[in-house]
């Protein structure tokens, strides 16, 4: 099973290409190692913007909620998500900047969000790194949501909270990179470990997409009874969003 998850294939090539591209930037000194760490942190916002598009697609073409209390859809639901997700990102930003402020000259305390975001966006190599991450996310969105018309399977309230699991994992990885940085006192080691660990997590999540062999294997292993199998399979597949 692990060979199927970790081996480079045509379907997961974009994940491997993005990781190798970041390693190339590091090797050629075209980007500061900590810029890569911050870029992964900024990916939270990219994921949120793409999720707005998902909400619009589901609201227009997806299933309708059967619960009268969950009929919010379209622009009102997108506005609600922006507010809710924005607060979530702001709180995590304060926490993350507070961790790094004493170690990185130029950062201020965690509550100076505008200054700190301006500072990290101006880091050397940030535009090209962000471009690669945007391409990676858009490709994943196209292959795993748009092309197979998965948006027709959801209700607006059913997909609303889906990015939070992925974001929680992502932010955990970034915080882990901070501890690597503090432990080894090396931005290069932190960046390399972050890229490797993030690639590992992305490959796992990608492997449990709809109708994959890995999804079938994991679902059967986690299901304690045959009746639990369909629900566990559905939940695992949704985690890949």
N, C-alpha and C positions, 0 to 999 in steps of 0.2 A: 504493500500500500504506500509506503513512504517513497519508494522509487517513482510511483505514479504521481505523487504530489510534488516532489522536489526536482525531478528531471526536466530539463528544458524541452518544451514542445512548441508546436506552432500556436496553440491556443494561449499558452502563458508567456509567449515570447516578449510581450510588451513589459512584463514585470522584470524579466531578466535584463532586457535592454535598458530599462531605466536604471537598475542597480549598477550595471556595467558602465553606463554613461557617467554616473556619479563617481564611481571609482576612477574613471579616466580623468575627470576634472580634478580629483584629488592628486592623482599621479603627476599631472601636468602643471600643478599649482595654479590652476585657473579659478579656483574657488577656495575660500578659507573653510577649514573643517567645520567650524561652528556655524558658518552660513548654511551648511547642509542640515545641521541640527535645527536651526531656526526655520528653514524651509519646510521641513516636515511638520513643524508646529503650525505654520501658515496654511498647510494643507487642510486644516480644519475648516477654514473659511471657504476654500475651493469646494470641499465636499458639501458644505451648506448651500452654496449657490447652485450646484448640480441638483441637489435635492429639491430645490424650488422648482426646477424644470420637471422633476419626477412628479411632484405634487400637481403641477398643472396638467401633465399628461394623464395622471390617474383621475383627476377631477373631470377631465373632458371625455376620456375613453374607458375609464375603469368601471368597476362595479359600484353600485350605489349602496350606501349603508342602510341597513334595515332598522337601525336604532334611531328614532326621531331626535334624540338628544345629540347625535353625532352627524348631523346633516351639513355641518359647516364644510364648505368646499370652495374651490376656485380662489379668487383674489383674497377674500376674507381669511381663508385657511392659510394662505401663503403669508399674509401679514402677521397672523398669529404665530406662525412658525418663525418668521424673522425675529419677532420680539423674544420668543421663548429661547430660540437657538442663540440669538445675540447675547442674552443674559448668561447663558451657559458658557459661551466662548469668552465673555468678559471676565467671568469668575475664574475660569481656567487660566486666562491670560495673566491676571493679577497674581495667581499662585505661581505660574511658571516664571514670570519676570522677577518675582521675589526670590526665587531660588537662584537665578543667574546674576542678579544685580551686583552682588559682592565680588563676583569672579570675572565679570566682563566690563571693562571700562567703556563708558558711553551709555550704558543702561542706567535708568533711574529707578526709584522704587516702583513696586508693582502697580500702583494706582495711576502712574503716569502713562496710560495706555497709548495715547496719540504719539508722544515723544518716542516711546519704546518701539512701537510699530514702524514709525518713520526711520528710526535707527536701523532696525534689522532689514527693512526693505532696501536700505542704501548699502547693505553689506556687499563686499566684492563678490561678483559671480551670482548674486541672487536672481537677476532677471532670467538667465539661462537655466538655472536650477528650477525656478518656478515654472518656466515654460515646459520643462521635461515632466514635471509632476502634473501639470494641467493636461498635457497630452496623454499621460498615463491614465488619469481619472476619466477623461472624455472617452478614451478607447474602451475602458472597462464599462462605462455607462452604455456605450453603443452596443457592445457585444453581449452584455449581460442584462440589458433592460430594454433597449430600443429595438434592436434587430429582431429579437425573439418575442417582441410585443408583450413583455411581462407586465407592463403597466395595466393590461386588461384584466389581470388576475387580482388586483387589489382594490380595496375601498380607500377613500382619502384618509379616514381615521385609522385604517389598518396600516398605512405606510408612514404616517406622520412621524413616529418615533424611531423608525428603523435606523437612521444614521448614528444614533447615540451609542449603540454597542460598538460600532466600528471606531467612533471617536474616542470612546473610553480606552480601547486597546491602543489606539494611536498615541494618545496623550501619555499613557503608561509607558510606552516605548520611549517617548521624548524625555520623560522624567528619568527613566532608566539611563538614558544617554548622559544626563546631567551627573548622575552618580558615577558613571564611568569616567567622566571628565574630572570630577573631584578626586576619584580614587587614583587615577593614573596621572593626573595633572597634564593631560595631553588631549587637545582637541582632535588630533588625528585619530587616536585610538577610539575616542568617543564616536566620531563620525563613522569609522569603519564598522564598529560593532553595531551602531544604529542601523546602517544600511543592511548588514547581514541579518540582523534580527527582524527588521521590518520586511525584508524579502521573504524570510521564513514564514512570518505571519500572513503576508499577502498571498503566498502560494497555498497555504492551508485554506484560507477563506475562498480563494478562487477555485480550489479543487472541490468544494462542496456546492458548486453551482447546480442548478436544476438538471436532473437526469444524468449526473456524473456517477461513475463507478464508486468513487470515494464517498459520495453522499449515501449511496446504497449500503456500503460496508459499515460506515459509522452509525447510520440509523439502526441497522440490525444489531450492532454491538451495544448501543445505548438503550434500546428498547427492551424492557424487562418482560413484556408480554406482546403478542402479535397485535393486540389492540392499540398499543402505544406507538407502534411503528409509523403509521401515517402521520401522526401529530409531530413526533420527533423529527421525521424527515422534513416536514413542512417548516418547522422552526429552524432547523439547521440550514435549509436552503435560503430562508429569509435572512439569516445572519450573513450570508454572502453578499447582500445588497450593499 
